[in-house]
Amino acid sequence: MTDVQRRSATWPAVIPALLVCAAAPAFFVLETAWLGWALLALGVGGAWLVERGRPVVADQTVSVGSRRETARVIGVSRQPSLTRDLALIALGMLIVSVIPLAAELDNLAMLRFTLALGGAVAVPYVVSRFVFRDRAISFPWRAHRRWGRLQWGWLVAVLVLGWLILPFYFITSGVYQNWPVVDSPDLIARLFVGVGAVGIWDELFFICTVFALLRRHFPDALANVLQMIVFVSFLWELGYREWGPLLTIPFALLQGFIFVRTHSLAYVVTVHLLFDAVVFAVLVHAHNPGLLPIFLL
């Protein structure tokens, strides 16, 4: 979809997209499953109604070769469908919503997280590629250009800001208690793996799936705000409560902005893992005062 087409199609499509994204706080903040299901159904159904009144644009054949007689067909370019794309987002959220997101470190909980979160990324990708055949979801690992000074500087800034802000947030608000006590090497190792794995998944789902699908229909800024609603709602149930949204809202928006600027999953994952490294250290410090004497609080 061209920029002109996307701008002209934005406002009729905003309400269905907002309904689908609003299912995230229903699932993960209010923890009211029936409301989440209703919002997803209304959003996907509304998208179908919006698209029903539009002229049908035929799929275009993609071929290689300069001459029509000898050109070889290599695929079909499908026009973006709001209904299909919102259905993929809804599918991912439904899969995540089947498990409680409270942080736990036992074997069963970690298996449950692996299957649900992994499925929320894998299933929409498979459906997009092999059922819808539009390759709407991709994971562009590298942008084929070196990171500049600004990008390296932001990585340093993430560590410094995390070191300054996160201990104050976790400890003074008491939200560190939303994570289990880690008072043994085994539990500390499990926390390290869990925090890092969920951080990588965040970028695969919220940025490369939700944000990427929304960008096919809306300007980047609007798509970013919509994905932020889903991102922050998930983090709320995960444990970032109290005044946590004051941190998670700008973080989610910045991750979307950085992805637009860099087109690099590797970079946004690096940013997130550095942030989560500080989160991990703060949680260990909060549960074991004096074990990591590197924080001001």
Backbone hydrogen bonds in HBPLUS format (Angstrom, degrees):
<---DONOR---> <-ACCEPTOR-->    atom                        ^
c    i                          cat <-CA-CA->   ^        H-A-AA   ^      H-
h    n   atom  resd res      DA  || num        DHA   H-A  angle D-A-AA Bond
n    s   type  num  typ     dist DA aas  dist angle  dist       angle   num
A0006-ARG N   A0002-THR O   2.87 MM   4  6.06 156.8  1.92 149.2 156.4     1
A0007-ARG N   A0003-ASP O   2.94 MM   4  6.14 158.1  1.99 147.7 152.8     2
A0008-SER N   A0004-VAL O   3.02 MM   4  6.23 161.0  2.06 150.7 156.0     3
A0009-ALA N   A0005-GLN O   3.02 MM   4  6.14 136.5  2.21 141.8 152.9     4
A0010-THR N   A0007-ARG O   3.32 MM   3  5.20 160.3  2.36 100.2 106.1     5
A0013-ALA N   A0010-THR O   3.03 MM   3  5.42 127.4  2.32 107.4 121.6     6
A0014-VAL N   A0010-THR O   3.03 MM   4  6.09 119.8  2.41 147.0 163.5     7
A0014-VAL N   A0011-TRP O   3.29 MM   3  5.14 148.5  2.39  98.2 106.9     8
A0017-ALA N   A0013-ALA O   3.25 MM   4  6.42 167.2  2.26 153.9 157.8     9
A0018-LEU N   A0014-VAL O   2.77 MM   4  5.92 158.0  1.82 157.0 163.9    10
A0019-LEU N   A0015-ILE O   2.91 MM   4  6.11 154.8  1.98 152.7 159.3    11
A0020-VAL N   A0016-PRO O   3.04 MM   4  6.33 159.6  2.08 149.7 154.3    12
A0021-CYS N   A0017-ALA O   2.97 MM   4  6.22 165.9  1.99 151.4 155.3    13
A0022-ALA N   A0018-LEU O   2.77 MM   4  5.85 144.3  1.90 142.9 153.4    14
A0023-ALA N   A0020-VAL O   3.14 MM   3  5.39 149.5  2.23 101.9 111.1    15
A0024-ALA N   A0021-CYS O   3.06 MM   3  5.70 154.4  2.13 113.2 119.9    16
A0026-ALA N   A0022-ALA O   3.42 MM   4  6.68 154.3  2.49 140.6 147.9    17
A0027-PHE N   A0023-ALA O   2.84 MM   4  6.10 155.7  1.90 152.0 157.6    18
A0028-PHE N   A0024-ALA O   2.76 MM   4  5.83 177.3  1.77 168.5 168.1    19
A0029-VAL N   A0025-PRO O   2.92 MM   4  4.67 146.4  2.03 116.6 124.9    20
A0030-LEU N   A0025-PRO O   2.81 MM   5  6.18 165.8  1.83 169.4 174.3    21
A0032-THR N   A0026-ALA O   2.83 MM   6  5.53 166.9  1.84 160.6 160.3    22
A0036-GLY N   A0032-THR O   3.23 MM   4  6.57 157.0  2.28 151.1 157.9    23
A0037-TRP N   A0033-ALA O   2.91 MM   4  6.25 162.3  1.94 160.2 164.9    24
A0038-ALA N   A0034-TRP O   2.99 MM   4  6.14 159.5  2.03 142.3 148.0    25
A0039-LEU N   A0035-LEU O   2.94 MM   4  6.16 161.5  1.98 151.2 155.6    26
A0040-LEU N   A0036-GLY O   2.98 MM   4  6.20 159.4  2.03 152.3 157.7    27
A0041-ALA N   A0037-TRP O   2.95 MM   4  6.17 163.6  1.98 152.6 157.1    28
A0042-LEU N   A0038-ALA O   2.89 MM   4  6.10 163.5  1.92 152.0 156.7    29
A0043-GLY N   A0039-LEU O   2.86 MM   4  5.94 155.7  1.92 144.3 151.5    30
A0044-VAL N   A0040-LEU O   2.94 MM   4  6.11 175.6  1.94 157.3 158.1    31
A0045-GLY N   A0041-ALA O   2.88 MM   4  5.84 158.8  1.93 145.3 152.5    32
A0046-GLY N   A0042-LEU O   2.75 MM   4  5.73 149.8  1.84 138.8 147.9    33
A0047-ALA N   A0043-GLY O   2.95 MM   4  6.18 150.7  2.04 144.3 151.9    34
A0048-TRP N   A0044-VAL O   3.09 MM   4  6.40 151.9  2.17 144.4 151.4    35
A0049-LEU N   A0045-GLY O   3.07 MM   4  6.41 151.3  2.15 145.1 152.7    36
A0050-VAL N   A0046-GLY O   2.92 MM   4  6.20 156.7  1.97 150.3 156.5    37
A0051-GLU N   A0047-ALA O   2.95 MM   4  6.18 164.6  1.97 151.9 155.5    38
A0052-ARG N   A0048-TRP O   2.88 MM   4  5.88 134.8  2.08 138.1 150.7    39
A0054-ARG N   A0051-GLU O   3.13 MM   3  5.25 162.8  2.16 107.5 112.8    40
A0060-GLN N   A0077-SER O   2.99 MM  17  5.05 162.1  2.03 148.4 146.6    41
A0077-SER N   A0060-GLN O   2.60 MM  17  5.05 165.2  1.63 168.7 165.7    42
A0062-VAL N   A0075-GLY O   2.79 MM  13  5.14 172.8  1.80 140.1 140.8    43
A0074-ILE N   A0062-VAL O   2.82 MM  12  5.81 162.6  1.84 148.6 154.7    44
A0075-GLY N   A0062-VAL O   3.28 MM  13  5.14 136.5  2.48 149.0 142.9    45
A0064-VAL N   A0072-ARG O   2.88 MM   8  5.32 153.6  1.95 141.3 146.5    46
A0072-ARG N   A0064-VAL O   2.80 MM   8  5.32 155.6  1.85 157.7 159.7    47
A0070-THR N   A0067-ARG O   3.16 MM   3  5.54 130.4  2.42 105.3 117.4    48
A0071-ALA N   A0067-ARG O   2.83 MM   4  5.71 120.7  2.18 151.3 168.5    49
A0085-ASP N   A0081-SER O   2.96 MM   4  6.13 168.4  1.97 154.2 157.9    50
A0086-LEU N   A0082-LEU O   2.86 MM   4  5.90 165.3  1.89 150.9 155.0    51
A0087-ALA N   A0083-THR O   2.97 MM   4  6.01 147.9  2.07 141.5 151.0    52
A0088-LEU N   A0084-ARG O   3.00 MM   4  6.32 142.7  2.14 143.5 153.2    53
A0089-ILE N   A0085-ASP O   3.14 MM   4  6.50 156.9  2.20 145.9 151.3    54
A0090-ALA N   A0086-LEU O   2.85 MM   4  6.06 163.2  1.88 149.2 154.3    55
A0091-LEU N   A0087-ALA O   2.86 MM   4  6.00 152.2  1.93 142.1 149.7    56
A0092-GLY N   A0088-LEU O   3.07 MM   4  6.35 159.9  2.11 148.1 152.2    57
A0093-MET N   A0089-ILE O   3.02 MM   4  6.33 163.1  2.05 154.7 159.1    58
A0094-LEU N   A0090-ALA O   2.88 MM   4  6.07 155.8  1.94 150.6 157.5    59
A0095-ILE N   A0091-LEU O   3.12 MM   4  6.36 156.4  2.18 147.8 153.3    60
A0096-VAL N   A0092-GLY O   3.11 MM   4  6.42 161.0  2.14 149.9 154.7    61
A0097-SER N   A0093-MET O   2.89 MM   4  6.01 154.4  1.95 148.6 156.0    62
A0098-VAL N   A0095-ILE O   3.40 MM   3  5.71 161.6  2.43 105.9 111.2    63
A0099-ILE N   A0096-VAL O   3.36 MM   3  6.30 175.5  2.37 125.3 126.6    64
A0110-MET N   A0106-ASP O   3.05 MM   4  6.31 162.4  2.08 158.0 163.0    65
A0111-LEU N   A0107-ASN O   2.96 MM   4  6.16 152.2  2.03 148.2 156.0    66
A0112-ARG N   A0108-LEU O   2.88 MM   4  6.06 156.0  1.94 147.2 154.2    67
A0113-PHE N   A0109-ALA O   2.92 MM   4  6.17 160.0  1.96 150.3 155.0    68
A0114-THR N   A0110-MET O   3.00 MM   4  6.12 158.5  2.04 140.4 146.7    69
A0115-LEU N   A0111-LEU O   2.98 MM   4  6.21 166.2  2.00 155.3 157.5    70
A0116-ALA N   A0112-ARG O   3.01 MM   4  6.11 171.0  2.02 153.2 156.2    71
A0117-LEU N   A0113-PHE O   2.86 MM   4  5.69 159.5  1.91 148.8 155.1    72
A0118-GLY N   A0114-THR O   2.94 MM   4  5.53 145.7  2.06 129.8 140.8    73
A0119-GLY N   A0115-LEU O   2.91 MM   4  5.79 151.3  1.99 134.2 142.7    74
A0120-ALA N   A0116-ALA O   2.97 MM   4  6.16 144.6  2.09 142.1 151.5    75
A0121-VAL N   A0118-GLY O   3.26 MM   3  5.49 141.8  2.41 101.2 111.1    76
A0122-ALA N   A0118-GLY O   2.87 MM   4  6.04 174.0  1.87 157.9 159.9    77
A0123-VAL N   A0119-GLY O   2.90 MM   4  5.41 161.3  1.93 137.4 143.8    78
A0125-TYR N   A0121-VAL O   3.36 MM   4  6.41 155.2  2.43 141.9 149.0    79
A0126-VAL N   A0122-ALA O   2.90 MM   4  6.11 162.7  1.93 156.2 160.6    80
A0127-VAL N   A0123-VAL O   2.90 MM   4  6.08 166.3  1.92 158.8 162.8    81
A0128-SER N   A0124-PRO O   2.86 MM   4  5.93 161.0  1.89 146.0 151.6    82
A0129-ARG N   A0125-TYR O   2.97 MM   4  6.13 162.3  2.00 149.4 154.1    83
A0130-PHE N   A0126-VAL O   2.82 MM   4  5.72 167.6  1.84 153.0 157.3    84
A0131-VAL N   A0127-VAL O   2.94 MM   4  4.83 143.3  2.08 121.0 130.9    85
A0132-PHE N   A0127-VAL O   2.80 MM   5  6.19 165.0  1.83 163.7 168.6    86
A0133-ARG N   A0128-SER O   2.88 MM   5  5.82 108.3  2.40 125.4 144.4    87
A0134-ASP N   A0128-SER O   3.10 MM   6  6.01 161.3  2.14 155.2 157.9    88
A0141-TRP N   A0139-PHE O   2.88 MM   2  5.80 107.6  2.42 119.0 103.6    89
A0265-LEU N   A0140-PRO O   2.79 MM 125  5.65 170.5  1.80 153.0 153.4    90
A0266-ALA N   A0141-TRP O   2.83 MM 125  5.06 156.3  1.89 137.3 139.5    91
A0152-TRP N   A0148-GLY O   3.01 MM   4  6.35 165.4  2.04 156.6 160.5    92
A0153-GLY N   A0149-ARG O   2.74 MM   4  5.82 155.2  1.80 148.3 156.5    93
A0154-TRP N   A0150-LEU O   2.92 MM   4  6.12 145.1  2.04 141.6 150.2    94
A0155-LEU N   A0151-GLN O   3.22 MM   4  6.53 148.8  2.32 142.7 150.0    95
A0156-VAL N   A0152-TRP O   3.24 MM   4  6.63 155.0  2.31 147.4 153.1    96
A0157-ALA N   A0153-GLY O   2.91 MM   4  6.17 156.5  1.97 146.0 153.3    97
A0158-VAL N   A0154-TRP O   2.84 MM   4  6.06 150.3  1.93 149.1 155.9    98
A0159-LEU N   A0155-LEU O   3.37 MM   4  6.67 156.8  2.43 142.2 146.6    99
A0160-VAL N   A0156-VAL O   3.04 MM   4  6.36 163.7  2.07 153.5 158.1   100
A0161-LEU N   A0157-ALA O   2.78 MM   4  5.87 173.3  1.78 157.6 160.0   101
A0162-GLY N   A0158-VAL O   2.90 MM   4  5.87 156.5  1.96 141.0 148.5   102
A0163-TRP N   A0159-LEU O   2.93 MM   4  6.06 156.1  1.99 144.9 151.3   103
A0164-LEU N   A0160-VAL O   3.00 MM   4  6.25 146.1  2.12 146.1 155.3   104
A0165-ILE N   A0161-LEU O   2.85 MM   4  5.91 165.4  1.87 156.3 160.0   105
A0166-LEU N   A0162-GLY O   2.96 MM   4  5.25 145.1  2.09 130.5 141.5   106
A0169-TYR N   A0165-ILE O   3.03 MM   4  6.31 160.9  2.07 156.0 162.1   107
A0170-PHE N   A0166-LEU O   2.88 MM   4  5.99 172.0  1.89 166.2 164.9   108
A0171-ILE N   A0167-PRO O   2.98 MM   4  5.78 163.2  2.01 146.2 151.8   109
A0172-THR N   A0168-PHE O   3.07 MM   4  5.61 148.8  2.17 133.4 142.6   110
A0173-SER N   A0169-TYR O   3.24 MM   4  5.81 151.8  2.32 136.2 143.9   111
A0176-TYR N   A0170-PHE O   3.43 MM   6  5.14 155.1  2.50 134.0 127.5   112
A0177-GLN N   A0174-GLY O   3.15 MM   3  5.98 164.6  2.18 120.2 124.4   113
A0178-ASN N   A0175-VAL O   2.83 MM   3  5.42 166.3  1.85 118.9 123.5   114
A0179-TRP N   A0176-TYR O   3.13 MM   3  5.71 164.1  2.16 113.3 118.2   115
A0188-ILE N   A0184-SER O   2.92 MM   4  6.14 162.0  1.95 160.9 166.8   116
A0189-ALA N   A0185-PRO O   2.96 MM   4  6.07 157.1  2.01 144.7 150.7   117
A0190-ARG N   A0186-ASP O   2.97 MM   4  6.23 155.9  2.03 146.0 152.9   118
A0191-LEU N   A0187-LEU O   2.87 MM   4  6.10 156.1  1.93 147.9 154.2   119
A0192-PHE N   A0188-ILE O   2.99 MM   4  6.23 157.1  2.04 147.0 153.0   120
A0193-VAL N   A0189-ALA O   3.05 MM   4  6.33 162.6  2.08 151.6 155.3   121
A0194-GLY N   A0190-ARG O   2.85 MM   4  6.01 166.2  1.87 151.6 156.2   122
A0195-VAL N   A0191-LEU O   2.86 MM   4  5.93 172.2  1.87 156.3 158.2   123
A0196-GLY N   A0192-PHE O   3.17 MM   4  6.20 165.5  2.19 144.1 148.6   124
A0197-ALA N   A0193-VAL O   2.86 MM   4  5.96 163.0  1.88 153.1 158.4   125
A0198-VAL N   A0194-GLY O   3.01 MM   4  6.10 167.3  2.02 152.2 155.4   126
A0199-GLY N   A0195-VAL O   3.06 MM   4  6.16 150.3  2.15 140.8 149.5   127
A0200-ILE N   A0196-GLY O   3.04 MM   4  6.37 155.6  2.11 151.0 156.1   128
A0201-TRP N   A0197-ALA O   3.01 MM   4  6.25 162.1  2.04 147.8 153.3   129
A0202-ASP N   A0198-VAL O   2.87 MM   4  6.09 150.2  1.96 147.3 155.0   130
A0204-LEU N   A0200-ILE O   3.16 MM   4  6.51 156.1  2.22 148.9 156.1   131
A0205-PHE N   A0201-TRP O   2.87 MM   4  6.04 159.9  1.91 163.2 166.7   132
A0206-PHE N   A0202-ASP O   2.82 MM   4  5.59 140.7  1.97 144.2 154.0   133
A0208-CYS N   A0203-GLU O   2.99 MM   5  6.34 165.5  2.01 162.5 167.0   134
A0209-THR N   A0205-PHE O   3.16 MM   4  4.81 133.5  2.39 113.4 122.7   135
A0210-VAL N   A0205-PHE O   2.79 MM   5  6.17 164.5  1.82 168.3 172.1   136
A0211-PHE N   A0206-PHE O   2.92 MM   5  6.01 152.6  2.00 134.2 143.0   137
A0212-ALA N   A0207-ILE O   3.07 MM   5  6.29 134.2  2.29 144.6 157.0   138
A0213-LEU N   A0209-THR O   2.98 MM   4  5.96 158.1  2.02 147.1 152.9   139
A0214-LEU N   A0210-VAL O   3.03 MM   4  6.24 160.0  2.07 152.0 157.7   140
A0215-ARG N   A0211-PHE O   2.91 MM   4  6.08 149.6  2.00 151.3 159.5   141
A0216-ARG N   A0213-LEU O   3.30 MM   3  5.57 148.9  2.41 102.1 110.5   142
A0217-HIS N   A0214-LEU O   3.03 MM   3  5.65 165.6  2.05 118.7 123.4   143
A0218-PHE N   A0214-LEU O   3.06 MM   4  6.15 141.6  2.22 151.4 162.9   144
A0223-ALA N   A0219-PRO O   2.95 MM   4  6.17 172.0  1.96 165.1 167.8   145
A0224-ASN N   A0220-ASP O   2.83 MM   4  5.93 148.0  1.93 146.5 155.5   146
A0225-VAL N   A0221-ALA O   3.10 MM   4  6.39 153.5  2.17 144.1 149.9   147
A0226-LEU N   A0222-LEU O   3.03 MM   4  6.31 161.1  2.07 153.6 158.7   148
A0227-GLN N   A0223-ALA O   2.97 MM   4  6.22 160.8  2.00 148.6 153.3   149
A0228-MET N   A0224-ASN O   2.94 MM   4  6.08 145.7  2.06 141.5 151.5   150
A0229-ILE N   A0225-VAL O   3.25 MM   4  6.59 143.8  2.39 143.6 150.8   151
A0231-PHE N   A0227-GLN O   2.91 MM   4  6.13 167.7  1.92 156.7 160.5   152
A0232-VAL N   A0228-MET O   2.88 MM   4  5.89 177.0  1.88 157.0 157.5   153
A0233-SER N   A0229-ILE O   3.22 MM   4  6.14 151.8  2.30 134.6 142.4   154
A0234-PHE N   A0230-VAL O   3.13 MM   4  6.34 160.8  2.17 150.9 155.1   155
A0235-LEU N   A0231-PHE O   3.11 MM   4  6.44 162.2  2.14 150.6 155.6   156
A0236-TRP N   A0232-VAL O   2.93 MM   4  6.13 141.4  2.08 141.7 152.2   157
A0237-GLU N   A0233-SER O   3.32 MM   4  6.73 161.8  2.35 153.0 153.8   158
A0238-LEU N   A0234-PHE O   3.02 MM   4  6.26 152.0  2.10 147.2 156.1   159
A0239-GLY N   A0235-LEU O   3.10 MM   4  6.34 130.3  2.36 139.0 149.1   160
A0240-TYR N   A0235-LEU O   2.94 MM   5  5.59 159.3  1.98 156.0 149.9   161
A0239-GLY N   A0236-TRP O   3.09 MM   3  5.41 140.5  2.26 102.5 113.2   162
A0241-ARG N   A0239-GLY O   2.89 MM   2  5.58 129.9  2.15 109.5  94.1   163
A0244-GLY N   A0241-ARG O   2.81 MM   3  4.90 148.7  1.91 118.1 127.9   164
A0246-LEU N   A0243-TRP O   3.11 MM   3  5.81 149.9  2.21 118.2 125.8   165
A0247-LEU N   A0244-GLY O   2.74 MM   3  5.42 154.9  1.80 124.1 132.2   166
A0248-THR N   A0244-GLY O   2.93 MM   4  6.17 162.4  1.96 146.9 152.8   167
A0249-ILE N   A0245-PRO O   2.91 MM   4  5.36 161.9  1.94 134.4 138.6   168
A0251-PHE N   A0247-LEU O   3.20 MM   4  6.28 153.1  2.28 142.9 151.0   169
A0252-ALA N   A0248-THR O   2.90 MM   4  5.95 164.2  1.92 147.6 151.0   170
A0253-LEU N   A0249-ILE O   3.07 MM   4  6.30 165.7  2.09 155.7 159.6   171
A0254-LEU N   A0250-PRO O   2.86 MM   4  5.93 157.6  1.91 146.3 152.8   172
A0255-GLN N   A0251-PHE O   2.97 MM   4  6.17 155.5  2.03 149.9 156.2   173
A0256-GLY N   A0252-ALA O   3.19 MM   4  6.46 157.9  2.24 146.4 151.4   174
A0257-PHE N   A0253-LEU O   2.96 MM   4  6.21 161.6  2.00 149.6 155.1   175
A0258-ILE N   A0254-LEU O   2.78 MM   4  5.94 163.0  1.80 154.2 158.7   176
A0259-PHE N   A0255-GLN O   3.00 MM   4  6.14 153.9  2.07 142.2 149.2   177
A0260-VAL N   A0256-GLY O   3.07 MM   4  6.36 154.4  2.14 147.7 154.1   178
A0261-ARG N   A0257-PHE O   3.06 MM   4  6.34 154.0  2.13 147.6 154.7   179
A0262-THR N   A0258-ILE O   2.82 MM   4  5.96 155.1  1.88 153.1 159.8   180
A0263-HIS N   A0259-PHE O   2.71 MM   4  5.07 151.6  1.79 137.4 145.5   181
A0268-VAL N   A0264-SER O   3.37 MM   4  6.74 170.2  2.38 150.7 151.5   182
A0269-VAL N   A0265-LEU O   2.92 MM   4  5.98 157.1  1.97 153.3 160.0   183
A0270-THR N   A0266-ALA O   2.97 MM   4  6.10 151.8  2.05 139.5 147.4   184
A0271-VAL N   A0267-TYR O   2.93 MM   4  6.26 162.1  1.96 156.7 160.7   185
A0272-HIS N   A0268-VAL O   3.01 MM   4  6.16 162.8  2.04 142.4 147.3   186
A0273-LEU N   A0269-VAL O   2.81 MM   4  6.01 160.2  1.85 153.4 158.9   187
A0274-LEU N   A0270-THR O   2.99 MM   4  6.17 154.8  2.06 149.6 155.7   188
A0275-PHE N   A0271-VAL O   3.07 MM   4  6.33 161.1  2.11 150.1 155.3   189
A0276-ASP N   A0272-HIS O   2.82 MM   4  6.06 158.4  1.86 149.5 156.3   190
A0277-ALA N   A0273-LEU O   2.80 MM   4  5.93 134.4  2.01 137.9 149.8   191
A0278-VAL N   A0274-LEU O   3.32 MM   4  6.67 149.1  2.43 142.8 148.6   192
A0278-VAL N   A0275-PHE O   3.17 MM   3  5.41 124.4  2.50  99.3 112.0   193
A0279-VAL N   A0275-PHE O   3.04 MM   4  6.43 154.5  2.11 143.1 151.0   194
A0280-PHE N   A0276-ASP O   2.82 MM   4  6.00 164.5  1.84 149.2 152.2   195
A0281-ALA N   A0277-ALA O   3.06 MM   4  6.28 163.1  2.09 142.0 146.5   196
A0282-VAL N   A0278-VAL O   2.86 MM   4  6.06 159.2  1.90 153.9 159.6   197
A0283-LEU N   A0279-VAL O   2.95 MM   4  6.20 159.7  1.99 154.6 159.8   198
A0284-VAL N   A0280-PHE O   3.02 MM   4  6.31 161.9  2.05 155.0 159.6   199
A0285-HIS N   A0281-ALA O   2.90 MM   4  6.07 160.1  1.94 146.9 153.2   200
A0286-ALA N   A0282-VAL O   2.75 MM   4  5.92 157.0  1.80 151.7 157.9   201
A0287-HIS N   A0283-LEU O   3.08 MM   4  6.21 156.5  2.14 145.6 150.8   202
A0288-ASN N   A0284-VAL O   2.91 MM   4  5.89 129.7  2.17 139.6 153.5   203
A0291-LEU N   A0288-ASN O   2.99 MM   3  5.67 166.5  2.00 147.0 149.6   204
A0294-ILE N   A0292-LEU O   2.75 MM   2  5.58 141.4  1.90 104.8  94.0   205
